[in-house]
Amino acid sequence: MKLFYSTWFVAALLGLVVGIAPAQKRKIDPSLLAKANAGDPQAQLAIGETYASGVLVPRDLAQAATWLRKAADQGLAQAQDHLGGLYESGDGVQQDYAKAALWYRRAADQNLAAAQLHLGLLNDIGNGVQQDSAAAAALFRKAALQGVPEAQYNLGTMFERGAGVGQDYTQAADLYRRAAEKGNAAAQFNLGLLYDNGTGVEKDYAQAASWYGKAAQQGLPRAQFNLGTMYANGQGVAVNLPEAYFWLGVAARTWSGSHAEEAQHARDLVATHLSATDLDAAKQRVDKWLSGH
C-alpha cells in the first residue's frame, strides 16, 4: 500500500503523542475526530492515515478507507491518491484496479506528483486501464518534472526501451542520473549499466563500478553481482579478489533461482584463488553484512 504522509498528519501525530501517557495512546484525539465529523477533509485524511499506519490505534485498513474516502469525495488530492493505493493493493477494500485508476486520475489532475507516478505505473502495465505506454510516459514526465526520483527512473526506462517515447539513451542516462543522485537504487544500477556498456554515455568502467557500488550498498543483488565481477576482473577498480568474493557472496545469498546459482558459481570460482585466511575473512564479512541488512 502506498502512503505519503501529509504535513497535517505529522503535526496531528505529534499533537497526539506529546505529553500523553502510553495507556492513552490507543484512540483518536477527540478534537481531531470532531473536526473530521464536521467535514474537515484534512482531519479526515489525518484519521485515515492514522488507521492505516497503526501508530496510535490498532491498524484498521477498512476504517482507513472509510475516512480517506470522505476526504477524497471532497476533492483532497492526497486522500484520493491514498485511497487509490488501497484499491490497488486490496487493503481495507476489495481490490479494484479500475477504481484505483479513477482515484489516482482525480489526484493526478490536481498535479499531485505521487498520483501521476501511480497512474503512470497502471498505464504502463495496463492494470485498471488500457495499456498505454505514451500515456504512462506523459504521466511519468509530469511527476519527474516535480523531482520525484521514482518517476525520473521510470521515465528513463521508457526512453531506454523506446516505449511511449522515441528511444533515446542519452535522455535515459540523464533521467537515471537525476534519480540516482537522489538515492534511487534501480536508477543507480541502470546508470552503471549504461556506463558499463557505453550506451548513451561514454564507456567508463570506473563510473560503472561507482554506481554499481551505490546500488549494491542498498541491497540490489544484480548490482552486487556486477560489482563483484568488476573487482574480480579489475574493470574500473583494481583487482581485489576478497572484495569480489564478498560482493558475489552477498549476491548469491540475496538473489534467488538461476541468478543465485550464477552468483554462487562466480563466488566459488573466486574462492579457488583465495588463501584460507582471506577466504575465511571474506565469508565473515558476508555474514556480518547480511545480518545488518
C-alpha positions in Angstrom: 0.0 0.0 0.0 1.3 3.4 -0.9 1.2 6.1 1.8 2.8 9.5 1.6 2.0 11.1 5.0 0.9 14.7 4.9 2.3 17.6 6.9 -1.1 17.8 8.6 -0.8 14.1 9.7 2.7 14.6 11.1 1.5 17.6 13.1 -1.5 15.8 14.3 0.6 12.8 15.2 2.9 14.9 17.3 0.0 16.6 19.0 -1.5 13.2 19.9 1.8 11.8 21.3 3.4 14.6 23.2 2.6 14.6 26.9 0.2 11.6 26.7 0.8 8.5 28.8 1.2 5.2 26.9 -2.1 3.9 28.0 -3.9 6.8 26.5 -2.3 6.5 23.0 -4.9 4.0 21.7 -7.6 6.3 20.5 -8.0 9.1 18.0 -7.7 12.6 19.6 -11.3 13.8 20.3 -10.7 17.3 18.8 -9.4 15.8 15.6 -12.3 13.4 15.4 -14.7 16.3 16.0 -13.2 18.2 13.1 -13.4 15.2 10.9 -17.0 14.6 11.8 -17.7 18.2 11.0 -16.4 17.6 7.5 -12.8 18.9 7.6 -11.1 16.9 4.8 -7.6 17.4 6.3 -8.8 15.9 9.6 -10.4 13.1 7.7 -7.1 12.5 5.9 -5.2 12.5 9.2 -7.5 10.0 10.7 -7.4 7.8 7.6 -3.6 7.8 7.7 -3.6 7.1 11.4 -5.7 4.0 11.0 -3.5 3.0 8.0 -0.3 3.4 10.0 -1.4 1.7 13.2 0.8 4.1 15.2 -1.7 5.5 17.6 -4.6 3.0 17.2 -4.7 -0.6 16.1 -4.2 -0.8 12.3 -7.6 -0.9 10.6 -7.4 -0.5 6.8 -11.2 -0.7 6.4 -11.5 2.3 8.7 -8.6 4.0 6.9 -10.5 3.6 3.6 -13.7 5.0 5.1 -12.0 8.2 6.3 -9.9 8.6 3.2 -13.0 8.3 1.0 -14.7 11.1 3.0 -11.7 13.4 2.3 -11.4 12.1 -1.3 -15.0 12.8 -2.0 -14.3 16.4 -1.1 -11.6 16.6 -3.6 -8.5 16.3 -1.4 -5.8 15.1 -3.7 -3.7 13.3 -1.1 -6.7 11.4 0.1 -7.6 10.5 -3.4 -4.1 9.1 -4.1 -4.0 7.2 -0.8 -7.5 5.7 -1.5 -6.3 4.7 -4.9 -3.4 2.9 -3.3 -5.9 0.9 -1.1 -7.9 -0.1 -4.1 -4.7 -1.1 -6.0 -3.4 -3.3 -3.1 -6.8 -4.5 -1.9 -6.1 -3.3 1.6 -9.3 -2.4 3.5 -11.4 -2.6 0.3 -11.9 -5.2 -2.4 -9.0 -4.9 -4.9 -10.2 -2.9 -7.9 -7.6 -1.6 -10.4 -10.2 0.5 -12.2 -11.2 2.3 -9.0 -7.6 2.7 -8.2 -7.0 4.3 -11.6 -10.1 6.6 -11.1 -8.9 7.9 -7.8 -5.3 8.3 -9.0 -6.5 10.2 -12.0 -8.6 12.6 -9.9 -5.5 13.4 -7.8 -3.2 13.5 -10.8 -5.4 16.0 -12.5 -4.7 18.2 -9.5 -1.0 17.9 -10.3 -0.2 15.6 -7.3 3.1 14.1 -8.3 2.7 10.8 -6.4 -0.7 10.2 -8.1 0.9 10.9 -11.5 3.5 8.3 -10.8 1.0 5.8 -9.6 -1.4 6.3 -12.5 1.6 6.1 -14.9 2.5 2.7 -13.5 -1.0 1.4 -14.1 -0.9 2.7 -17.6 2.5 1.2 -18.2 1.3 -2.3 -17.3 -2.4 -2.0 -18.2 -4.0 -2.5 -14.8 -7.4 -0.9 -14.5 -6.9 1.0 -17.7 -5.9 0.0 -21.3 -2.2 -0.4 -21.5 -0.8 2.9 -23.0 2.9 3.5 -22.9 2.6 7.0 -24.3 0.1 8.0 -21.5 2.4 6.4 -18.9 5.4 8.3 -20.2 3.4 11.6 -20.2 2.4 11.0 -16.5 5.9 10.0 -15.5 7.2 13.2 -17.1 4.8 15.3 -15.1 6.0 13.7 -11.9 9.6 13.7 -12.9 9.5 17.5 -13.5 8.4 17.8 -9.9 11.5 16.0 -8.8 10.1 12.5 -8.0 13.0 10.1 -8.3 10.8 7.1 -9.0 9.2 8.9 -11.8 12.5 10.0 -13.2 13.7 6.4 -13.1 10.5 5.1 -14.8 10.7 7.7 -17.5 14.3 6.8 -18.0 13.3 3.2 -18.6 10.7 4.4 -21.2 13.4 6.3 -23.1 15.8 3.3 -22.9 13.2 0.9 -24.2 11.6 3.4 -26.7 8.2 2.7 -25.1 5.7 5.6 -25.5 8.6 7.9 -26.5 11.3 7.8 -29.1 14.3 5.7 -27.9 16.9 8.0 -26.6 19.7 6.5 -24.5 21.1 10.0 -23.7 17.8 11.1 -22.2 17.6 7.8 -20.3 21.1 8.4 -18.8 20.2 11.9 -17.8 17.0 10.8 -16.1 18.7 7.9 -14.4 21.3 10.2 -13.1 18.8 12.6 -11.6 17.1 9.7 -9.8 20.4 8.0 -8.9 21.7 11.2 -7.2 18.6 11.1 -5.0 19.4 7.6 -3.9 17.2 5.5 -6.2 18.9 2.1 -6.3 17.4 0.9 -9.5 18.4 4.1 -11.3 21.9 3.8 -9.8 22.2 0.3 -11.3 20.8 1.2 -14.7 23.1 4.2 -14.9 26.0 1.9 -14.0 24.9 -0.4 -16.8 24.9 2.4 -19.3 28.4 3.3 -18.3 29.4 -0.3 -18.4 28.2 -0.8 -22.0 28.9 2.8 -23.3 25.2 3.3 -24.1 24.0 6.9 -24.0 27.3 7.9 -22.3 30.9 7.3 -23.0 32.0 3.9 -21.7 33.6 4.3 -18.3 34.2 1.3 -16.1 35.1 3.5 -13.1 31.8 5.3 -13.3 30.0 1.9 -13.7 31.7 0.5 -10.7 30.9 3.6 -8.7 27.2 3.5 -9.4 27.0 -0.3 -9.0 28.6 0.2 -5.6 26.0 2.7 -4.5 23.2 0.3 -5.6 25.0 -2.7 -4.0 25.2 -0.9 -0.7 21.4 -0.5 -0.8 21.0 -4.3 -1.3 20.3 -4.6 -5.0 21.6 -8.2 -5.9 22.2 -7.5 -9.6 24.4 -4.5 -8.6 26.2 -6.6 -6.1 26.9 -9.3 -8.7 28.2 -6.8 -11.3 30.3 -5.0 -8.7 31.8 -8.4 -7.7 32.7 -9.3 -11.2 34.4 -5.9 -11.7 36.6 -6.5 -8.7 37.4 -9.9 -10.0 38.3 -8.6 -13.5 39.8 -5.3 -12.5 37.4 -3.3 -14.5 37.1 0.3 -13.2 38.7 -0.8 -9.9 41.9 -2.5 -9.0 41.7 -6.3 -8.9 40.6 -7.3 -5.4 39.6 -10.9 -5.0 38.5 -10.7 -1.4 36.2 -7.8 -2.3 35.0 -9.7 -5.3 34.2 -12.8 -3.2 32.4 -10.5 -0.7 30.0 -9.0 -3.2 29.4 -12.2 -5.1 28.8 -13.9 -1.8 26.2 -11.4 -0.8 24.5 -11.6 -4.2 24.5 -15.4 -4.0 22.6 -15.2 -0.8 20.1 -12.4 -1.6 19.3 -13.5 -5.2 17.1 -16.5 -6.0 16.7 -19.0 -8.7 19.1 -19.2 -11.6 20.6 -15.8 -10.7 21.6 -17.1 -7.3 23.2 -20.1 -9.0 25.2 -17.8 -11.3 26.4 -15.8 -8.4 27.3 -18.9 -6.4 29.3 -20.2 -9.3 31.2 -16.9 -9.7 31.8 -16.7 -6.0 33.1 -20.3 -5.8 35.4 -19.6 -8.7 36.9 -16.6 -7.0 37.3 -18.7 -3.8 39.7 -21.0 -5.5 42.1 -18.1 -5.8 42.0 -17.0 -2.2 44.1 -18.2 0.7 42.3 -19.9 3.5 42.8 -16.9 5.7 41.4 -14.4 3.1 38.5 -16.8 2.3 37.5 -17.1 6.0 37.7 -13.3 6.4 35.5 -12.8 3.3 32.9 -15.3 4.5 32.7 -13.5 7.8 32.2 -10.2 6.1 29.4 -11.6 4.1 27.7 -13.0 7.2 28.1 -9.7 9.0 26.8 -7.6 6.1 23.7 -9.8 5.7 23.0 -9.8 9.4 22.9 -5.9 9.3 20.7 -5.7 6.2 
